[in-house]
Amino acid sequence: MVLHTSPYPSAFLSFLSRLSWAFVFPCYWLLDRLLASCVATSLEKRRRSQDPCSFLALGVLISTPFYLMLLLASLPLAFIGFLLWAPLQTIRNPYIYSRQKPDKHSAEQGTSAGTGAALAEWLPQGRSFCFGSANVCLLPDSLARFNNLADTQRRAREVGKRIRNGASRPQIKIYIDSPTNTSISAASFCSLATQGFRRTSSLDHRPEPVVTTETETEALTECPVHPSGGTSSDCPVHSTGAQNSSECPLHPNGEEHAPDCTVHQFADPHSSVECPVHSNIIQNSEDCPLHPAGVQIIFTSPDSEPTEAEKGNHQTGDGDTGSLESRTASRESLVRFHAADGGISPNNTLSQHRTSVFKRPIGRKRRHGDDGFDHEISAFFPANLDFLCLQEVFERRAADRLRRQLHRYFPFVLSDVGRYGWKGCCSRFKFLNSGLLLASRYPILDANYECFPNGRSEDALAAKGVLFAKVQVGSSAQDQRVVGYITCTHLHAIEGDSSVRCEQLDMLLEWGAEFKRATSGPTDEEKVLEDQVAFDVILGDLNFDNCSSEDKLEQQHALFTHYKDPCRLGPGEDKPWALGTLLDTSGLYDEEVSSPESLQKVMENEEGRKEYLVFPASKNHCPSQKGRKIPLKGNGRRIDYILYKEECLQPDWKVDIEEFSFITQLAGLTDHLSVAARLVVSTGEEET
């Protein structure tokens, strides 16, 4: 297949399309502004009520007739442009593939324009990949206001900035294995985060364990500070001049709590503020006598310190909430607590984790009950995000703004996906495209789009469908390409139309099988070896949940026999920690949920979830969820999914989930929570 880099086969047709749209655009913009002036968001209503003397209402009264007059004047020109634009849509390409070199900072983390670390040789122990999905509601401003959202152009730019900042930040994970101590102070985090520790460039490349000489090893084996090894210069005990740590250099006579001891002088054993042990050797303090709870810290960021220009890419912009400069936000979003039941063993130390991120030991303990993987509510998109699927990127100018922001981190993007006007299965006129967008850090080899032919009511005005993509994630020692399949979709949204969604799921499975057959064979005479498939993932807004009684047909669909949902126990039952992803639009501008950090705190609280999430409909369902006292089922309507196949086409290859996240970083910009998952692809081979 040939990837389409422009919307039309020739430059002349592209020129005609731009010319026709220039005729249509004034009418489109004026109509959008006219309708937007008639629909106010809850934030605008609040401001008007707080300031009755404001000129907002007067401005609406004046602008409405002004827009109306200009709209009528622009109609003749728009009609001519439409006559030229509509026939061109029959030959328009179904997507635009763009490739652009990312920022230098992102490139240093392993993102390259199609070469380098992204296409490194496939290691025997496998690799891990991170996937994200988000519904960003980038409709024309007048339509977005029906979801209580406004200013689509500003939101598009801000969405791109936040995703880029979240994905390109250094990754910091703090694991606390304690049944009682489930907190870490901001001061402690800041003191830990500012020390001079060794950092790694990405999750895929961890440093090897520190190699020491025999003399050093003997001197450090019995040290209570770093029993697994380290350098004497790092150790606050050995740095005092003692050659052997079996006796404390400050009270060799056996005093248990000497006042001048640098190790024992801290009264609070759970505090790491200016800790003489952890402030110097964070990565080596596996069994610190001061912190018996067993704290594990993992840092991943570029080895070299960024330049001033690179730092500028991550400065807080206007309204850039949840940026990289907020240490408190990072602490709240990246600290994960693990209870004693199924928690990390104190012996499962940091240095063991840093040796290999892909190879999962057989005896690895499950971190959350029987799940076997991490799950969290995070104020940030995962660091080192590899693939991102967005839905409802409908507005053309907003899509361009968003794509430019994403290209600063993702080299490869498929955008402007879908059809306009009339064509093929899209027999009804389509005012909007599919709204799908796929961004990738790995090269895209093939892509295909299919339009759902069974849309109904207002949903039929958009060319909703499925975007299939084949990406190359590496190569084997035998020069076989290692690839993955990604499916992005947005299903029918009208409530009660379960049969329509089930038909669309049937088509998704059928079209997906055809796409894999069409792209699995050799593409030329030189390529005789078949591709090795590492993963097969479906991402998107499926517009049904796993708890509503009205969605029973979808819950029992064959899709869930082919693909695994990590948040699902079975039809009609989610795992206890699974959250709804659909927010109550009436509360989008409440102060309690106005930032990624505040929304994260609300989602961690059961009462907060009842207040701001949409729950499955019931007989007792009331129009407003505020102050609801009736029992609610589950933790909200989870309609955004990441599904994956556990078994690969290659023998002994297997896909397993490592972590799953519900993300609040787009707070105030959309009416959905985002979701992300990190998958580990194991080949069944041992590293030699």
N, C-alpha and C positions, 0 to 999 in steps of 0.2 A: 504494500500500500504506500501511497505517496502522501506525505503530510502537507496540508494546505497552509502556506505561509501568507496568503492574502485572500480576501473574501471572494475574489473573482478570478477566472482563468487568465485574464489579460489586463494590462494596464488601462486600456481604453474603456473597458467595462467598469473598472474601478473608478475611473474619472466620471463616467456617466452616473454612477451611483452617488458619488460625492456631490455632483451637481444637482441631482434630483433631491437629495436630502437637504441641500442648502435652500431649496425652494420650500420644502415641507417644514423645516425646523422652526421658523418664526411662528407658524400656526401651532405647532406642537408645543412650543415653550409657553406661548400665551395661554393656550388652553390649560396647560398644567398649572400655571400660576393662578388662573381664574378659579379653577376648582380648589386649589390649595388654600386660597383666601377664604373659602367657605367652610373649611374643615380645620378646626383648631385642635391642637394637642392638649393634653391635660396640663402640661407645663405652661403653655401660653394662656390657658384659662386661669391658672393660678396666679400668674403675673398680672393679668387684667383685674382679678378680684383684689389683689393686694394693693394695686395702684389704680383706683378708679379714674384718676385724672390723666392717665397715660394717653398717649396719642396712638396706641395700637389700634383701638377700635375705629378712630377717625381715619387712620391710614387705610384700613380695610374698606371703609365706606368710599373713600376717594379712589383707591386703586381698582376696585371691582368694575365700575363703569369704564374706567380707562382701559383696562385689559380687554373688556368686551368690545369696545370700539376698534382697537387694534386687531383683535382676533377676526372681526368681520372684514377688515381691510385686507388681511393676509390670506383670506380664503381662496381668491382666484389664483394667486401664485402657488398656493399649496396644492390646488387641484391639478395644475399643470405638472408640478413635481411628482405628484402621486401617480399620474398616468405614465410617467417615465420610470418611476421607481418600482412599481408593482411588477411589471414583466421581468425586470432584472432579477427578482428574487427566485425565479424558477431555475436560474443557472448559478445561483450563489452557492459557494462552498459551505458545508455545515459547521465549520469551526475555523478558527485561525490559530495556527501554531506559531509561537514566538520564542525565540531563543536569544538570551542576553546574558552577558557576563555579570555576575553579581558583584556587590561591594567587596573591597579587598578584605574586610574583616570576615565576611562570610566565606570567602574563598580560602582563607587560612584555616577555617574549621573543617575543610574537606570538600567544600562545594566548588566545583570547577565547571567550566563551560564544556562539559561533555568528556573531559579526560581527567587523569590524575586519580586521586583517592576514590572518587565515586565509582570508577571502573577498575578497581584493584583486583588482583587475582583472587578468586573465591577460595577462602581458607577451608580446610577440612572440617573445622569445628562449626562453621556456619557464620551467620551474621544476624544483626537485628535491624529492624526498620520501624520508623514511627509514622503513623497515619493520623490525620486530623480531618474533622468534618464540621462545617458550620453553616447555618442558614443566616444570611446577613441582611435579608429584607431590603435590598437595594432596588426598590420599585421607583417609578416616577414619583416625585414628591407628593403629588395629590393623592395617589393610591397608597403610598406608605403611611399617610396620615390616618387612614382607617385602622392601621395597626398602632396608632399613637406614636408614630415616628415621623420626623421631619428632617429637612436639609439633607437630602440624599447625597449630594456632592461632597459635603463636609464629612458625612459619615463614611463614605467610601474611602476617602483619603485616610481617615483615622483608623478604620478597620485594618487597612494595609499596614499602617505604622505599628499598630499594636501587635499584629500577628508577627511582623518582621522582628520587632523588639523582643517578643517572647521567645521566638524560635532561635534567635541568634545570641541570646544571653548565655553566660557560663552556666553550666548545670551544677547545682548544689543540692545534695540530698543528705538529710540528717535523719538517721534512724535511732529511735530511743526504745530500747527493750526493757520496759519496766511496767509492772502493774500499777504503780502508784505515781511515779514521776512522769507526767505526760505534758511537760511544758519546758520551754527553753526561753530564757529572758532575752529581750532585745539587746541588752548590754552584752550578754554572753555571745550572741550571734555576731555582733559587730566586732568583738574582740577576736573571735575565731576567723571572721572573714577578712580581717585586715592583716593577717600574719603572712610571712613569706614562705608559703608552701609550694611544693612542686605541683604544676597543673598539667593536665593532658588536653589534647586538641579536640577530642570528641569521644563519644561513647564507644566508637568502633576501634579506637586505638588507645589502650591503656598502657602505662609504663610497666616495665618488668619490675619484679621485686628488687630492692636494693641489694647489691652484691657487696659483701664486706670480706675483709681478709680473715684468716683464721684467728689472728690475735684479737681483732675487734670482736669477732663472734664469741670467743671465750669470755671476753670482758663483759659482754652485754647479755649473755644467756641468762644470768641470774638476776638481772636488774628488774625490780618491780615496776619500773616505768615502761620499758619497752622490751618485754621478754621475747618478742619475735625478731628482734634485730633492729638496727639503726646505726647512726653515727654518734660517737661520743660527744661531738661538738653540739649536737642537738639536745642532749640529755641534761636537764638541770642538776641531776645528781652527779653525773660523771664530769660535768664541766667544772665542778668545784676542785677537781684534782684527784679525786679518788680513783684508784685503778680497779677496784672491785666493788660492786654495788651490794654485795651481800651484807655489808654493814654501812649504815647511813653515815656519810662523812661529817654530819653536823652533830649527831649524838651517838657515837659508836658504843657508848656504854649501855645502850639498850633503853634509853629514855623513850617512853611511848609517845609523849606529846611535848617535845621540847619547844619552847616559845620561839627560838630562833631558827627552827628547821624550815627550810624552803619548801619541804614536801608536806609537813604536817601542820603548818601554821594556819591553814584555812579552817574556820569553824564549820562552814557549810560544805559538806562533801559533794553536793550536787551543783555547786556553782563553779563556772569556768572563767569568771571574770579575772583577768590577769593571772590565770593559773600558771605557775612556773612549769608545769608539765605540758599542758595542752597548748599553751601559747607558743611553744617552740617546736613541738613535734606532733602536730595534729594528726598527721597521717600514720604515725607509729604508735599512738597511745591506744593499743588494743584493749589491754586489761589494766587500765589506770586505777591505782588504789584509791584515788580521790573520787572517782566516778564509777562506783560499782554497778550502776545500772547498765553500763555497756553502751556508750554512744558511738555510732558509726557515722563518719562524715565522708562524703564523696564529692570532690570538686572536679569539674571538667571545663576547661576553657583553653584558649590558645596558649602555647608554651611561652611565646614571646609577648611582652607587654604591648598593647596597641599604641599606635601613634596618636597624636592629637587629632589628626584628621579622622582616624577610625573612631576615636571616642566621640567625635561629633555626630556620628551616625546614630548614637544611642542617647543623646541628650533629650531631656524632657521637652517636648514641644507643647504647643498650646492645646490644652486639654488631653495631653498624652498621659492619661491615667494608667497606672500599672507599668510605668517605665522601669528601666534598669537601674535608675538612680535611687530607688526606694529600697533600702535595706529591710525596713520593717515589712514591706509587702513581700519581699523575697522570703523572709523568714516565715511569715504566716502561710505562704503558699507552698513552700518546699519542705517544711518539717512534717514528717510522717510518723505517726505514733503506732507502735505495735504492742499489743497487750501480751501478757504472758502466754495465753493460749495460742499455740501455733506461731509464736513470735520468733524472731531471729535468735539463734543461739548466741550467747556471749562469745563463744569461740569462733563464730562465723565472722571473722574480722575483716577490717577494711582492706588489708593487704591481700587477703584471699580474693576479695571481689575485684581488686584492681588488676589482677594478673590476666583475667580474660573476662570480657563482658558477654561473650557468646556461649561459651561452654558452660552448661548448667550441670552441676554435679548431681549424680543420682540421689545422693542423700540430702539434697537441699530441702530445708524445712519450709513449709508453706507459711506465708506471712499473715494471712487473714483467714483463719478457719480452714475450710476445705477448698478454697478458691485456688491457692497456689500462686497467686500473683498480687501485686500491689494495686490498690485503687484509692483514689483521692479526689478531693475537690480542690482545684488549683486556681490561683488568680492569674496564671500565666499559661500560654501555650507551651508544650514541652520543648525543652532545648533540643537542638538537632532534629527538628521536624523534617521528615523526608518527603512526605506527600500530603497535599492539602486539597480537599474537595469542598467547594463552596456552592451553595444553592441560592436562588433568587438574586442573582447578579443580572437583573433585567435591564436597568437603565444604561444606555450605551456610553454616555460620557462618564458616568460613575464607574463603569467597568474599565474604562481606559485609565482613570485615576488609580483604581485599585490594582490593576495589572502593573502599572509603573512602580508602585510601592512594593509589590510582591517580588518583582524582578530584582530588587536589591538583595534578595536572599535566595529566591528560587530561579535557577537559570532557564527552566523550561516551563512554559505555560500554554495551556489550551483554553482559549476564551472565545467569546461571541459564539457560543455553541447553540445551534438550532436553526430554525427556519423562520422566515417572515412571509406574509402574504399567503399565496396558495402554492402548494406543490405536493405531489405524491400523496402519501398517507395523510398529510396535513391538509385535508380537503377543505376544512373550514379556514377562514381567514385568520392569520396569526398576527396579532398586534405586538406580541412580545416573543422573544426567543425562549430557549429552555431555561435560561438563568443559571446554567451549570458552568463551573470554572474548575480546572484542574491545574495545580502547580506542583512541580516536581524538582527535586535536586538531582535526579538521575535522567539520562537521556530517554526521550520518548521515541520508540521505534515505529509504532503503528497506532492509529486511532480510528474510531468509527462512531457515528452518532445515529441513533434510531429514534423516530418520533412516535409517541403513543397515539394511535388513531382513535381511541375511545374516550377522549376527554369530554366532559359534560359541563353545561352551564357556563359560568364565568371562567372556570378552569380551562375550558377549551380555547380561550383567547390567547393562551400561552402555549408554545410548542414544547411542552414537557416531554421528556423522553429519557434516554439512557446514553451516556458517553462511556465508551470502552477505550481503554488505553493499554498498550503493551510497553513496558519499560525495561531497559537493560540495567541490571544492578551489579554486574560483574562478569567475569569469564573464568572458565575452568582451566586446569593445567593442560587439557587437550584442546584448548582454543574453542571450546563450546561457550556460547553466550548463555549467561544465567539471567533469566528474565522474570518478570512478575506481571500479573494481570490486575488491573484496577478498574472497577466499575463504579461510576458516579451516576446517581439518579435522584429524581424528585417526583414522587407519586402524586396521584389525584388527591385533592385536598378537601373536597366536599364531604361533610359528615354524612354517614348513612349509606354511602356508595361503596360498600365493601366489595360487591361483585366487580366493580370497575377496577379497584386496586388489585384484586386477585388476578384478573385478566392481565393487568400490567406486570405483575410478578411472573406470570407464566411466560409472557413475551420476553421479559428480562432474562430468564433462564435459557430460553430458546435462542435469543439473539446472542447471548454470551457464549453458548456452545458453538454457534456458527462462527463467531469472531475468533475463537481459539483455534478452530479447525483451519480457518483461512490464513491465520498468521503463524501456525506451528511448523509448517513445512519449510524447506530450504527456499531462499529467495533468489539465488543465482547458482551458476554452475560451480563457483569456487566454494560456496558454503555447502558442504555435504553433511555436516553434523547437525542434528536437531538441537533445538534450544532446550536447556534445562530450566524447568519452571520452579521458582522458589516460593511464590505465594500467589494466592487468588483472593482478592479482597473486594467487598462491596461497601460503599459509603454513601450516605445520603439521608434525606428527609423522606421517610416512608409514609408519613401522615397517618399512622395508626400506632397504638401502644399495646403493651402486653398485659394490660389490666382491665381495659374497658370491655364490658359485656357486648357492646356494639361491634367490637373488632374481633370477634371469635373466629370468623372465616380467615382473616389474615393471620391470626396467631397460629392457626393449624396448617398454614400453607407449606407445601413441599420445600420451599426455600430454606426452611430451618432444618431440613434433613440433609441438605447439601452444604450449608454454611452454618457456622457456629456463632451464636450471639453470646459474648462473654458476660452479659448482664442478666441472662435469662436462665431460670431453673426449668421451665417447661411452659406449655401453652397456658396463658392466663396468670402466670406467676413469675415475678422478677426476684432477683436476689435482694436480700434486705438492704444492701448498701446502694442499690441502683437508684438514681435520681430521675425525676422528670426533666425534660429539656425544654418544655414550652412554658414561657413566663406569662403571668397575668399582665396584659398590656396596660391595665389601669394604674399599675404601680411602678411603671418603668422609671418615673422621675422622682420617686420617693427618695429622701436622703439616705434611708437605710440601705438602698441598693444602687446608689448613684455611682459607685466606683467598683472596680474589680475586687478590691479587698473587702469592702463592706458587703457586696453581694456574696462573696465567698463565706463570710461569717454567718450571713442569714441562711445560706444553704446548708450549713453545718448544724443548724438548729431546727428541730422538728416543727416548732411553732412558726418559725420564719418560713419554712417550706410551705406550710399550710396557707400562709398569707400571700406568697408571691408566685407560687407555681399553679399551673392549671391542672386540675385533677380529673380523673375519669368521670364522665357524666353519670348521674344517678337520679332516682326518682325525687330525691330531696335536694337536687341541685338548685342553687339559687343564682340569680344573675350576677351578683357581686360576691367575691370570695372574702371580702374584708370582714373580719370578725366572725367568720363561720365557726359554728360549734358542733356541727354534725360530724359523725365519724367519716373519715376519708380512707379510701383504699389505696395502698401503696404509697409511693413518694412522688406522685405526680405523673403526668403523661409523658412518657419517654418515646418520642417519635423520631429522634435522630439516632442513626445506627451505624455501627462498624461491625461487619460480619466477615468471617474468614473461613477458608477451608483448612482443616487440620492436616489432612493427608495431601502430599504433593504427588505429582505425576511420576517423580523419580522414586525408585525403591529406597526405602529406609529414610527418606527425607520426611521431616515433620515440622509443622508450624505450631508454636505454642505462644500464648500471650504472656508478656512479662509485666505490663502495667496498663491500667485503664484510668482515664482522667475525665472528670467533668470540669469544664473550664469557664471561668467567669470574666475573662479578660475583655470581652466585648460588652461589658455592662453599659447600659445607656445607649448602645448603638444598634441593638437588635432585640427581638423578642424571643430569642432562643439561647439556651446554653450550648456551648460547643462541646464536642467530645473528641478524645484522642486515645489511641492505643499503640503500644509498642509490642511488636511481634518478633519472636526469635525463631529463625529458621535453622534447624539442626539437620545435619546430613547423615548422622549415624556413624561418622568416622571419628576416630581418635586422632588428635594432633600428634604428629611424630616429632 
